[in-house]
Amino acid sequence: MLPKTLFIVWAEVDPAVEEEWNRWYDAVHFPHALSCPGVRSGRRYVSASPITDTIAGEGKAIDSRIYTTEYELESPQTVNTPEFKAMRGWYEFAPHVRSRSVVVNARDDG
């Protein structure tokens, strides 16, 4: 069965700290996120090709890596728990990370 609610994070990391950030993410941040109440599972991805950025119909290729993490949540309210709020953030890496995050729900079209 596919999940009903996802929390998706996209991050672009300064190459100067990328290796250290990945070590921290894998050893500290990701396990911490997975231990939060209401977080059922998670998976990390990294872009495997140049990124296409399109603004106002104009596209350009960007030679950068985008990390995507997808968490399955019990409900959208999971992100409002004290544990989840405490886990959020890039800590010492904040000046080196550009990111976006969103909670999405499955559409029930039928």
Biopython code that builds the backbone (N, CA, C, O; Angstrom):
import numpy as np
from Bio.PDB.StructureBuilder import StructureBuilder

atoms = [
    (1, "MET", "N", (0.843, -1.190, 0.000)),
    (1, "MET", "CA", (0.000, 0.000, 0.000)),
    (1, "MET", "C", (0.885, 1.249, 0.000)),
    (1, "MET", "O", (1.844, 1.348, 0.765)),
    (2, "LEU", "N", (0.549, 2.177, -0.852)),
    (2, "LEU", "CA", (1.318, 3.415, -0.930)),
    (2, "LEU", "C", (0.984, 4.330, 0.241)),
    (2, "LEU", "O", (-0.145, 4.322, 0.731)),
    (3, "PRO", "N", (1.962, 5.122, 0.694)),
    (3, "PRO", "CA", (1.717, 6.014, 1.833)),
    (3, "PRO", "C", (0.736, 7.126, 1.477)),
    (3, "PRO", "O", (0.658, 7.563, 0.329)),
    (4, "LYS", "N", (-0.009, 7.573, 2.484)),
    (4, "LYS", "CA", (-0.965, 8.670, 2.306)),
    (4, "LYS", "C", (-0.304, 10.033, 2.508)),
    (4, "LYS", "O", (-0.681, 11.009, 1.860)),
    (5, "THR", "N", (0.693, 10.101, 3.418)),
    (5, "THR", "CA", (1.330, 11.373, 3.736)),
    (5, "THR", "C", (2.839, 11.232, 3.677)),
    (5, "THR", "O", (3.413, 10.322, 4.274)),
    (6, "LEU", "N", (3.480, 12.148, 2.947)),
    (6, "LEU", "CA", (4.933, 12.186, 2.842)),
    (6, "LEU", "C", (5.450, 13.546, 3.293)),
    (6, "LEU", "O", (4.777, 14.564, 3.134)),
    (7, "PHE", "N", (6.636, 13.547, 3.848)),
    (7, "PHE", "CA", (7.392, 14.766, 4.108)),
    (7, "PHE", "C", (8.623, 14.654, 3.216)),
    (7, "PHE", "O", (9.412, 13.720, 3.355)),
    (8, "ILE", "N", (8.785, 15.609, 2.300)),
    (8, "ILE", "CA", (9.866, 15.551, 1.314)),
    (8, "ILE", "C", (10.794, 16.740, 1.521)),
    (8, "ILE", "O", (10.353, 17.882, 1.643)),
    (9, "VAL", "N", (12.084, 16.446, 1.558)),
    (9, "VAL", "CA", (13.110, 17.472, 1.745)),
    (9, "VAL", "C", (14.063, 17.408, 0.562)),
    (9, "VAL", "O", (14.558, 16.337, 0.211)),
    (10, "TRP", "N", (14.318, 18.555, -0.050)),
    (10, "TRP", "CA", (15.319, 18.685, -1.105)),
    (10, "TRP", "C", (16.433, 19.558, -0.558)),
    (10, "TRP", "O", (16.168, 20.615, 0.015)),
    (11, "ALA", "N", (17.667, 19.133, -0.728)),
    (11, "ALA", "CA", (18.800, 19.914, -0.218)),
    (11, "ALA", "C", (19.922, 19.954, -1.238)),
    (11, "ALA", "O", (20.289, 18.939, -1.831)),
    (12, "GLU", "N", (20.452, 21.141, -1.425)),
    (12, "GLU", "CA", (21.643, 21.348, -2.244)),
    (12, "GLU", "C", (22.732, 21.802, -1.276)),
    (12, "GLU", "O", (22.568, 22.793, -0.565)),
    (13, "VAL", "N", (23.843, 21.070, -1.254)),
    (13, "VAL", "CA", (24.876, 21.265, -0.237)),
    (13, "VAL", "C", (26.161, 21.775, -0.880)),
    (13, "VAL", "O", (26.569, 21.301, -1.940)),
    (14, "ASP", "N", (26.786, 22.738, -0.230)),
    (14, "ASP", "CA", (28.074, 23.257, -0.681)),
    (14, "ASP", "C", (29.060, 22.090, -0.777)),
    (14, "ASP", "O", (29.259, 21.374, 0.204)),
    (15, "PRO", "N", (29.680, 21.888, -1.944)),
    (15, "PRO", "CA", (30.614, 20.767, -2.111)),
    (15, "PRO", "C", (31.743, 20.751, -1.069)),
    (15, "PRO", "O", (32.286, 19.688, -0.768)),
    (16, "ALA", "N", (32.097, 21.911, -0.521)),
    (16, "ALA", "CA", (33.172, 21.979, 0.475)),
    (16, "ALA", "C", (32.830, 21.225, 1.755)),
    (16, "ALA", "O", (33.733, 20.791, 2.470)),
    (17, "VAL", "N", (31.530, 21.060, 2.061)),
    (17, "VAL", "CA", (31.115, 20.365, 3.293)),
    (17, "VAL", "C", (30.260, 19.128, 3.001)),
    (17, "VAL", "O", (29.761, 18.483, 3.923)),
    (18, "GLU", "N", (30.097, 18.808, 1.733)),
    (18, "GLU", "CA", (29.172, 17.740, 1.338)),
    (18, "GLU", "C", (29.509, 16.388, 1.976)),
    (18, "GLU", "O", (28.611, 15.706, 2.468)),
    (19, "GLU", "N", (30.755, 15.999, 1.977)),
    (19, "GLU", "CA", (31.135, 14.707, 2.556)),
    (19, "GLU", "C", (30.848, 14.678, 4.061)),
    (19, "GLU", "O", (30.287, 13.708, 4.571)),
    (20, "GLU", "N", (31.228, 15.729, 4.757)),
    (20, "GLU", "CA", (30.978, 15.807, 6.206)),
    (20, "GLU", "C", (29.482, 15.862, 6.493)),
    (20, "GLU", "O", (29.011, 15.224, 7.435)),
    (21, "TRP", "N", (28.727, 16.616, 5.692)),
    (21, "TRP", "CA", (27.270, 16.717, 5.854)),
    (21, "TRP", "C", (26.613, 15.349, 5.679)),
    (21, "TRP", "O", (25.724, 14.988, 6.451)),
    (22, "ASN", "N", (27.038, 14.588, 4.678)),
    (22, "ASN", "CA", (26.489, 13.249, 4.456)),
    (22, "ASN", "C", (26.778, 12.325, 5.635)),
    (22, "ASN", "O", (25.911, 11.548, 6.035)),
    (23, "ARG", "N", (27.982, 12.398, 6.196)),
    (23, "ARG", "CA", (28.293, 11.576, 7.377)),
    (23, "ARG", "C", (27.350, 11.921, 8.523)),
    (23, "ARG", "O", (26.793, 11.030, 9.165)),
    (24, "TRP", "N", (27.169, 13.233, 8.781)),
    (24, "TRP", "CA", (26.270, 13.686, 9.844)),
    (24, "TRP", "C", (24.832, 13.271, 9.550)),
    (24, "TRP", "O", (24.132, 12.783, 10.437)),
    (25, "TYR", "N", (24.395, 13.460, 8.322)),
    (25, "TYR", "CA", (23.021, 13.132, 7.955)),
    (25, "TYR", "C", (22.751, 11.648, 8.173)),
    (25, "TYR", "O", (21.733, 11.276, 8.758)),
    (26, "ASP", "N", (23.667, 10.799, 7.700)),
    (26, "ASP", "CA", (23.481, 9.351, 7.808)),
    (26, "ASP", "C", (23.572, 8.848, 9.245)),
    (26, "ASP", "O", (22.814, 7.960, 9.636)),
    (27, "ALA", "N", (24.483, 9.397, 10.030)),
    (27, "ALA", "CA", (24.730, 8.888, 11.386)),
    (27, "ALA", "C", (23.879, 9.547, 12.461)),
    (27, "ALA", "O", (23.578, 8.924, 13.479)),
    (28, "VAL", "N", (23.486, 10.806, 12.248)),
    (28, "VAL", "CA", (22.788, 11.555, 13.303)),
    (28, "VAL", "C", (21.378, 11.968, 12.871)),
    (28, "VAL", "O", (20.389, 11.549, 13.473)),
    (29, "HIS", "N", (21.299, 12.773, 11.848)),
    (29, "HIS", "CA", (20.029, 13.409, 11.484)),
    (29, "HIS", "C", (18.969, 12.403, 11.027)),
    (29, "HIS", "O", (17.841, 12.418, 11.519)),
    (30, "PHE", "N", (19.332, 11.541, 10.097)),
    (30, "PHE", "CA", (18.364, 10.590, 9.548)),
    (30, "PHE", "C", (17.836, 9.637, 10.633)),
    (30, "PHE", "O", (16.621, 9.469, 10.742)),
    (31, "PRO", "N", (18.704, 9.010, 11.435)),
    (31, "PRO", "CA", (18.181, 8.156, 12.510)),
    (31, "PRO", "C", (17.313, 8.914, 13.505)),
    (31, "PRO", "O", (16.323, 8.378, 14.001)),
    (32, "HIS", "N", (17.683, 10.171, 13.803)),
    (32, "HIS", "CA", (16.890, 10.991, 14.711)),
    (32, "HIS", "C", (15.495, 11.231, 14.128)),
    (32, "HIS", "O", (14.494, 11.123, 14.836)),
    (33, "ALA", "N", (15.436, 11.553, 12.844)),
    (33, "ALA", "CA", (14.148, 11.776, 12.180)),
    (33, "ALA", "C", (13.293, 10.514, 12.206)),
    (33, "ALA", "O", (12.093, 10.577, 12.474)),
    (34, "LEU", "N", (13.912, 9.366, 11.928)),
    (34, "LEU", "CA", (13.170, 8.110, 11.893)),
    (34, "LEU", "C", (12.644, 7.696, 13.269)),
    (34, "LEU", "O", (11.696, 6.917, 13.364)),
    (35, "SER", "N", (13.257, 8.215, 14.329)),
    (35, "SER", "CA", (12.819, 7.862, 15.683)),
    (35, "SER", "C", (11.672, 8.733, 16.184)),
    (35, "SER", "O", (11.127, 8.473, 17.257)),
    (36, "CYS", "N", (11.300, 9.752, 15.433)),
    (36, "CYS", "CA", (10.219, 10.653, 15.861)),
    (36, "CYS", "C", (8.866, 9.936, 15.790)),
    (36, "CYS", "O", (8.619, 9.167, 14.860)),
    (37, "PRO", "N", (7.993, 10.186, 16.770)),
    (37, "PRO", "CA", (6.654, 9.592, 16.716)),
    (37, "PRO", "C", (5.936, 10.003, 15.429)),
    (37, "PRO", "O", (5.960, 11.170, 15.036)),
    (38, "GLY", "N", (5.307, 9.042, 14.791)),
    (38, "GLY", "CA", (4.553, 9.322, 13.580)),
    (38, "GLY", "C", (5.344, 9.199, 12.299)),
    (38, "GLY", "O", (4.767, 9.260, 11.214)),
    (39, "VAL", "N", (6.670, 9.023, 12.397)),
    (39, "VAL", "CA", (7.491, 8.807, 11.203)),
    (39, "VAL", "C", (7.589, 7.297, 11.003)),
    (39, "VAL", "O", (8.168, 6.587, 11.825)),
    (40, "ARG", "N", (7.021, 6.823, 9.913)),
    (40, "ARG", "CA", (6.970, 5.376, 9.656)),
    (40, "ARG", "C", (8.221, 4.844, 8.976)),
    (40, "ARG", "O", (8.687, 3.750, 9.295)),
    (41, "SER", "N", (8.767, 5.616, 8.037)),
    (41, "SER", "CA", (9.946, 5.172, 7.302)),
    (41, "SER", "C", (10.545, 6.364, 6.575)),
    (41, "SER", "O", (9.963, 7.448, 6.538)),
    (42, "GLY", "N", (11.715, 6.144, 6.001)),
    (42, "GLY", "CA", (12.363, 7.194, 5.230)),
    (42, "GLY", "C", (13.364, 6.601, 4.270)),
    (42, "GLY", "O", (13.814, 5.466, 4.427)),
    (43, "ARG", "N", (13.704, 7.397, 3.267)),
    (43, "ARG", "CA", (14.682, 6.956, 2.279)),
    (43, "ARG", "C", (15.361, 8.182, 1.694)),
    (43, "ARG", "O", (14.720, 9.206, 1.459)),
    (44, "ARG", "N", (16.672, 8.069, 1.460)),
    (44, "ARG", "CA", (17.448, 9.164, 0.884)),
    (44, "ARG", "C", (17.787, 8.865, -0.570)),
    (44, "ARG", "O", (17.993, 7.714, -0.955)),
    (45, "TYR", "N", (17.839, 9.924, -1.364)),
    (45, "TYR", "CA", (18.198, 9.828, -2.778)),
    (45, "TYR", "C", (19.169, 10.972, -3.096)),
    (45, "TYR", "O", (19.225, 11.972, -2.381)),
    (46, "VAL", "N", (19.919, 10.806, -4.166)),
    (46, "VAL", "CA", (20.761, 11.888, -4.668)),
    (46, "VAL", "C", (20.608, 11.918, -6.186)),
    (46, "VAL", "O", (20.493, 10.875, -6.830)),
    (47, "SER", "N", (20.607, 13.124, -6.749)),
    (47, "SER", "CA", (20.417, 13.265, -8.191)),
    (47, "SER", "C", (21.528, 12.538, -8.943)),
    (47, "SER", "O", (22.687, 12.529, -8.530)),
    (48, "ALA", "N", (21.136, 11.933, -10.052)),
    (48, "ALA", "CA", (22.073, 11.142, -10.852)),
    (48, "ALA", "C", (22.385, 11.794, -12.192)),
    (48, "ALA", "O", (23.084, 11.210, -13.021)),
    (49, "SER", "N", (21.872, 12.998, -12.409)),
    (49, "SER", "CA", (22.114, 13.704, -13.663)),
    (49, "SER", "C", (22.024, 15.201, -13.382)),
    (49, "SER", "O", (21.591, 15.599, -12.301)),
    (50, "PRO", "N", (22.429, 16.038, -14.345)),
    (50, "PRO", "CA", (22.275, 17.481, -14.147)),
    (50, "PRO", "C", (20.816, 17.842, -13.866)),
    (50, "PRO", "O", (19.898, 17.161, -14.322)),
    (51, "ILE", "N", (20.623, 18.898, -13.125)),
    (51, "ILE", "CA", (19.295, 19.348, -12.741)),
    (51, "ILE", "C", (18.785, 20.315, -13.799)),
    (51, "ILE", "O", (19.523, 21.190, -14.252)),
    (52, "THR", "N", (17.544, 20.160, -14.188)),
    (52, "THR", "CA", (16.919, 21.104, -15.097)),
    (52, "THR", "C", (16.077, 22.063, -14.268)),
    (52, "THR", "O", (15.152, 21.646, -13.571)),
    (53, "ASP", "N", (16.398, 23.329, -14.347)),
    (53, "ASP", "CA", (15.676, 24.363, -13.617)),
    (53, "ASP", "C", (14.900, 25.184, -14.641)),
    (53, "ASP", "O", (15.490, 25.746, -15.564)),
    (54, "THR", "N", (13.585, 25.254, -14.482)),
    (54, "THR", "CA", (12.749, 26.007, -15.412)),
    (54, "THR", "C", (12.010, 27.099, -14.665)),
    (54, "THR", "O", (11.302, 26.839, -13.693)),
    (55, "ILE", "N", (12.186, 28.318, -15.131)),
    (55, "ILE", "CA", (11.497, 29.478, -14.560)),
    (55, "ILE", "C", (10.902, 30.254, -15.725)),
    (55, "ILE", "O", (11.606, 30.618, -16.666)),
    (56, "ALA", "N", (9.598, 30.502, -15.654)),
    (56, "ALA", "CA", (8.881, 31.246, -16.695)),
    (56, "ALA", "C", (9.127, 30.656, -18.085)),
    (56, "ALA", "O", (9.283, 31.393, -19.059)),
    (57, "GLY", "N", (9.160, 29.339, -18.171)),
    (57, "GLY", "CA", (9.311, 28.670, -19.445)),
    (57, "GLY", "C", (10.731, 28.543, -19.947)),
    (57, "GLY", "O", (10.970, 27.876, -20.955)),
    (58, "GLU", "N", (11.673, 29.162, -19.275)),
    (58, "GLU", "CA", (13.074, 29.093, -19.679)),
    (58, "GLU", "C", (13.783, 28.039, -18.840)),
    (58, "GLU", "O", (13.791, 28.117, -17.611)),
    (59, "GLY", "N", (14.376, 27.055, -19.507)),
    (59, "GLY", "CA", (15.073, 25.986, -18.806)),
    (59, "GLY", "C", (16.567, 26.107, -18.929)),
    (59, "GLY", "O", (17.091, 26.570, -19.942)),
    (60, "LYS", "N", (17.256, 25.679, -17.870)),
    (60, "LYS", "CA", (18.712, 25.626, -17.924)),
    (60, "LYS", "C", (19.175, 24.443, -17.092)),
    (60, "LYS", "O", (18.533, 24.079, -16.107)),
    (61, "ALA", "N", (20.284, 23.847, -17.488)),
    (61, "ALA", "CA", (20.856, 22.726, -16.754)),
    (61, "ALA", "C", (21.800, 23.268, -15.691)),
    (61, "ALA", "O", (22.579, 24.187, -15.941)),
    (62, "ILE", "N", (21.717, 22.689, -14.513)),
    (62, "ILE", "CA", (22.567, 23.097, -13.397)),
    (62, "ILE", "C", (23.419, 21.892, -13.012)),
    (62, "ILE", "O", (22.901, 20.808, -12.746)),
    (63, "ASP", "N", (24.717, 22.097, -12.987)),
    (63, "ASP", "CA", (25.627, 21.013, -12.631)),
    (63, "ASP", "C", (25.814, 21.010, -11.114)),
    (63, "ASP", "O", (26.817, 21.503, -10.597)),
    (64, "SER", "N", (24.853, 20.457, -10.428)),
    (64, "SER", "CA", (24.872, 20.390, -8.980)),
    (64, "SER", "C", (24.182, 19.105, -8.554)),
    (64, "SER", "O", (23.493, 18.475, -9.357)),
    (65, "ARG", "N", (24.360, 18.712, -7.309)),
    (65, "ARG", "CA", (23.698, 17.517, -6.795)),
    (65, "ARG", "C", (22.589, 17.945, -5.858)),
    (65, "ARG", "O", (22.770, 18.828, -5.020)),
    (66, "ILE", "N", (21.451, 17.316, -6.007)),
    (66, "ILE", "CA", (20.321, 17.561, -5.124)),
    (66, "ILE", "C", (20.061, 16.283, -4.335)),
    (66, "ILE", "O", (19.918, 15.199, -4.901)),
    (67, "TYR", "N", (20.004, 16.437, -3.026)),
    (67, "TYR", "CA", (19.646, 15.326, -2.146)),
    (67, "TYR", "C", (18.161, 15.424, -1.844)),
    (67, "TYR", "O", (17.654, 16.499, -1.521)),
    (68, "THR", "N", (17.474, 14.314, -1.949)),
    (68, "THR", "CA", (16.045, 14.243, -1.654)),
    (68, "THR", "C", (15.840, 13.188, -0.583)),
    (68, "THR", "O", (16.312, 12.058, -0.712)),
    (69, "THR", "N", (15.142, 13.558, 0.462)),
    (69, "THR", "CA", (14.775, 12.591, 1.488)),
    (69, "THR", "C", (13.268, 12.573, 1.576)),
    (69, "THR", "O", (12.612, 13.614, 1.612)),
    (70, "GLU", "N", (12.736, 11.370, 1.610)),
    (70, "GLU", "CA", (11.291, 11.159, 1.634)),
    (70, "GLU", "C", (10.956, 10.373, 2.899)),
    (70, "GLU", "O", (11.464, 9.273, 3.115)),
    (71, "TYR", "N", (10.095, 10.956, 3.727)),
    (71, "TYR", "CA", (9.647, 10.300, 4.951)),
    (71, "TYR", "C", (8.167, 9.970, 4.820)),
    (71, "TYR", "O", (7.376, 10.813, 4.397)),
    (72, "GLU", "N", (7.792, 8.758, 5.177)),
    (72, "GLU", "CA", (6.383, 8.403, 5.253)),
    (72, "GLU", "C", (5.898, 8.757, 6.657)),
    (72, "GLU", "O", (6.489, 8.338, 7.652)),
    (73, "LEU", "N", (4.814, 9.536, 6.725)),
    (73, "LEU", "CA", (4.268, 9.989, 8.006)),
    (73, "LEU", "C", (2.901, 9.370, 8.255)),
    (73, "LEU", "O", (2.175, 9.037, 7.318)),
    (74, "GLU", "N", (2.563, 9.220, 9.527)),
    (74, "GLU", "CA", (1.223, 8.741, 9.880)),
    (74, "GLU", "C", (0.157, 9.750, 9.469)),
    (74, "GLU", "O", (-0.931, 9.374, 9.033)),
    (75, "SER", "N", (0.480, 11.045, 9.613)),
    (75, "SER", "CA", (-0.461, 12.102, 9.246)),
    (75, "SER", "C", (0.319, 13.401, 9.070)),
    (75, "SER", "O", (1.482, 13.479, 9.466)),
    (76, "PRO", "N", (-0.306, 14.425, 8.480)),
    (76, "PRO", "CA", (0.366, 15.718, 8.346)),
    (76, "PRO", "C", (0.735, 16.333, 9.698)),
    (76, "PRO", "O", (1.666, 17.135, 9.769)),
    (77, "GLN", "N", (0.028, 15.976, 10.765)),
    (77, "GLN", "CA", (0.285, 16.545, 12.087)),
    (77, "GLN", "C", (1.599, 16.050, 12.692)),
    (77, "GLN", "O", (2.082, 16.620, 13.670)),
    (78, "THR", "N", (2.177, 15.001, 12.124)),
    (78, "THR", "CA", (3.455, 14.481, 12.629)),
    (78, "THR", "C", (4.512, 15.574, 12.696)),
    (78, "THR", "O", (5.322, 15.591, 13.623)),
    (79, "VAL", "N", (4.518, 16.484, 11.730)),
    (79, "VAL", "CA", (5.549, 17.533, 11.703)),
    (79, "VAL", "C", (5.365, 18.549, 12.827)),
    (79, "VAL", "O", (6.241, 19.386, 13.048)),
    (80, "ASN", "N", (4.240, 18.490, 13.538)),
    (80, "ASN", "CA", (3.982, 19.422, 14.633)),
    (80, "ASN", "C", (4.315, 18.852, 16.003)),
    (80, "ASN", "O", (4.141, 19.539, 17.009)),
    (81, "THR", "N", (4.794, 17.606, 16.065)),
    (81, "THR", "CA", (5.144, 17.037, 17.369)),
    (81, "THR", "C", (6.411, 17.715, 17.895)),
    (81, "THR", "O", (7.240, 18.166, 17.104)),
    (82, "PRO", "N", (6.571, 17.791, 19.213)),
    (82, "PRO", "CA", (7.793, 18.399, 19.775)),
    (82, "PRO", "C", (9.063, 17.688, 19.303)),
    (82, "PRO", "O", (10.080, 18.337, 19.056)),
    (83, "GLU", "N", (9.010, 16.364, 19.179)),
    (83, "GLU", "CA", (10.188, 15.605, 18.749)),
    (83, "GLU", "C", (10.577, 15.946, 17.317)),
    (83, "GLU", "O", (11.759, 16.098, 17.010)),
    (84, "PHE", "N", (9.590, 16.064, 16.447)),
    (84, "PHE", "CA", (9.870, 16.381, 15.049)),
    (84, "PHE", "C", (10.410, 17.804, 14.931)),
    (84, "PHE", "O", (11.368, 18.054, 14.200)),
    (85, "LYS", "N", (9.789, 18.727, 15.651)),
    (85, "LYS", "CA", (10.263, 20.118, 15.612)),
    (85, "LYS", "C", (11.697, 20.233, 16.123)),
    (85, "LYS", "O", (12.487, 21.009, 15.585)),
    (86, "ALA", "N", (12.039, 19.465, 17.163)),
    (86, "ALA", "CA", (13.390, 19.512, 17.728)),
    (86, "ALA", "C", (14.426, 18.946, 16.756)),
    (86, "ALA", "O", (15.581, 19.371, 16.767)),
    (87, "MET", "N", (14.024, 18.003, 15.926)),
    (87, "MET", "CA", (14.933, 17.365, 14.980)),
    (87, "MET", "C", (15.225, 18.246, 13.772)),
    (87, "MET", "O", (16.285, 18.115, 13.160)),
    (88, "ARG", "N", (14.317, 19.132, 13.421)),
    (88, "ARG", "CA", (14.441, 19.935, 12.199)),
    (88, "ARG", "C", (15.630, 20.876, 12.266)),
    (88, "ARG", "O", (15.982, 21.372, 13.337)),
    (89, "GLY", "N", (16.241, 21.116, 11.128)),
    (89, "GLY", "CA", (17.317, 22.094, 11.024)),
    (89, "GLY", "C", (18.612, 21.477, 10.544)),
    (89, "GLY", "O", (18.809, 20.264, 10.629)),
    (90, "TRP", "N", (19.485, 22.316, 10.044)),
    (90, "TRP", "CA", (20.770, 21.865, 9.503)),
    (90, "TRP", "C", (21.923, 22.127, 10.460)),
    (90, "TRP", "O", (23.063, 21.771, 10.163)),
    (91, "TYR", "N", (21.647, 22.736, 11.587)),
    (91, "TYR", "CA", (22.637, 22.967, 12.639)),
    (91, "TYR", "C", (23.871, 23.656, 12.086)),
    (91, "TYR", "O", (23.736, 24.686, 11.425)),
    (92, "GLU", "N", (25.077, 23.134, 12.327)),
    (92, "GLU", "CA", (26.287, 23.835, 11.886)),
    (92, "GLU", "C", (26.416, 23.896, 10.368)),
    (92, "GLU", "O", (27.227, 24.662, 9.849)),
    (93, "PHE", "N", (25.628, 23.099, 9.651)),
    (93, "PHE", "CA", (25.688, 23.092, 8.192)),
    (93, "PHE", "C", (24.759, 24.131, 7.560)),
    (93, "PHE", "O", (24.801, 24.328, 6.346)),
    (94, "ALA", "N", (23.934, 24.786, 8.348)),
    (94, "ALA", "CA", (22.919, 25.718, 7.826)),
    (94, "ALA", "C", (23.467, 26.725, 6.815)),
    (94, "ALA", "O", (22.818, 26.954, 5.794)),
    (95, "PRO", "N", (24.628, 27.334, 7.050)),
    (95, "PRO", "CA", (25.127, 28.298, 6.062)),
    (95, "PRO", "C", (25.520, 27.667, 4.724)),
    (95, "PRO", "O", (25.752, 28.380, 3.747)),
    (96, "HIS", "N", (25.594, 26.338, 4.675)),
    (96, "HIS", "CA", (26.081, 25.631, 3.491)),
    (96, "HIS", "C", (25.002, 24.838, 2.771)),
    (96, "HIS", "O", (25.300, 24.106, 1.826)),
    (97, "VAL", "N", (23.752, 24.974, 3.205)),
    (97, "VAL", "CA", (22.671, 24.170, 2.643)),
    (97, "VAL", "C", (21.541, 25.068, 2.158)),
    (97, "VAL", "O", (21.082, 25.957, 2.875)),
    (98, "ARG", "N", (21.109, 24.825, 0.952)),
    (98, "ARG", "CA", (19.903, 25.460, 0.399)),
    (98, "ARG", "C", (18.870, 24.344, 0.310)),
    (98, "ARG", "O", (19.120, 23.312, -0.313)),
    (99, "SER", "N", (17.706, 24.548, 0.933)),
    (99, "SER", "CA", (16.749, 23.440, 0.965)),
    (99, "SER", "C", (15.313, 23.924, 0.888)),
    (99, "SER", "O", (14.998, 25.097, 1.089)),
    (100, "ARG", "N", (14.460, 22.955, 0.587)),
    (100, "ARG", "CA", (13.012, 23.136, 0.592)),
    (100, "ARG", "C", (12.410, 21.896, 1.204)),
    (100, "ARG", "O", (12.969, 20.805, 1.086)),
    (101, "SER", "N", (11.277, 22.052, 1.856)),
    (101, "SER", "CA", (10.574, 20.884, 2.388)),
    (101, "SER", "C", (9.079, 21.106, 2.247)),
    (101, "SER", "O", (8.595, 22.237, 2.212)),
    (102, "VAL", "N", (8.355, 19.980, 2.164)),
    (102, "VAL", "CA", (6.911, 20.061, 1.978)),
    (102, "VAL", "C", (6.270, 18.787, 2.512)),
    (102, "VAL", "O", (6.839, 17.701, 2.403)),
    (103, "VAL", "N", (5.081, 18.929, 3.088)),
    (103, "VAL", "CA", (4.244, 17.789, 3.447)),
    (103, "VAL", "C", (3.223, 17.641, 2.333)),
    (103, "VAL", "O", (2.571, 18.611, 1.948)),
    (104, "VAL", "N", (3.084, 16.423, 1.813)),
    (104, "VAL", "CA", (2.130, 16.164, 0.745)),
    (104, "VAL", "C", (1.218, 15.003, 1.148)),
    (104, "VAL", "O", (1.641, 14.064, 1.822)),
    (105, "ASN", "N", (-0.038, 15.092, 0.720)),
    (105, "ASN", "CA", (-1.020, 14.039, 0.934)),
    (105, "ASN", "C", (-1.400, 13.446, -0.406)),
    (105, "ASN", "O", (-1.442, 14.140, -1.421)),
    (106, "ALA", "N", (-1.676, 12.145, -0.393)),
    (106, "ALA", "CA", (-2.144, 11.473, -1.597)),
    (106, "ALA", "C", (-3.506, 12.036, -1.982)),
    (106, "ALA", "O", (-4.328, 12.352, -1.123)),
    (107, "ARG", "N", (-3.725, 12.154, -3.268)),
    (107, "ARG", "CA", (-5.038, 12.579, -3.752)),
    (107, "ARG", "C", (-5.940, 11.384, -3.795)),
    (107, "ARG", "O", (-5.537, 10.308, -4.238)),
    (108, "ASP", "N", (-7.133, 11.556, -3.349)),
    (108, "ASP", "CA", (-8.141, 10.488, -3.427)),
    (108, "ASP", "C", (-9.132, 10.872, -4.521)),
    (108, "ASP", "O", (-10.118, 11.567, -4.278)),
    (109, "ASP", "N", (-8.842, 10.404, -5.726)),
    (109, "ASP", "CA", (-9.662, 10.767, -6.885)),
    (109, "ASP", "C", (-10.755, 9.725, -7.202)),
    (109, "ASP", "O", (-11.306, 9.728, -8.303)),
    (110, "GLY", "N", (-11.055, 8.878, -6.290)),
    (110, "GLY", "CA", (-12.046, 7.908, -6.698)),
    (110, "GLY", "C", (-12.663, 7.289, -5.570)),
    (110, "GLY", "O", (-13.533, 6.434, -5.734)),
]
sb = StructureBuilder()
sb.init_structure("model")
sb.init_model(0)
sb.init_chain("A")
sb.init_seg("    ")
for serial, (resi, resn, name, xyz) in enumerate(atoms, 1):
    if name == "N":
        sb.init_residue(resn, " ", resi, " ")
    sb.init_atom(name, np.array(xyz, "f"), 0.0, 1.0, " ", f" {name:<3s}", serial, name[0])
structure = sb.get_structure()
